[in-house]
């Protein structure tokens, strides 16, 4: 038995790839709230995607990871998944604005919080 205390077993020692989880569960565990200030760099690089509030972030990330163009194309055509433009940023984002995010390399998908 280990002599480590709970505090010595930090979350940084946990790797979700060590668990047998399906892709949607992994993506769900990898979502998080991130401030606009931290996301600006991804916007500047052109790799930030904005997803409408009413669309499931994790499901959309899974569809992108699975290269499911049949599911992604309608979102793009309806402009529910798009590159945010400067007008959207000005209207919705202050440095402290928090957005739900998930990475589907090379993209970061963000969604405004209700």
Secondary structure, DSSP 8 states (H G I E B T S, - for coil): -----GGGS-GGG--GGGS---HHHHHHHH-EEEEHHHHHHHHHHT-EEEE-TTS-HHHHHHHHHTT-HHHHHHHHHTTSEEE--HHHHHHH--TT-EEEEEEETTEEEEEE--
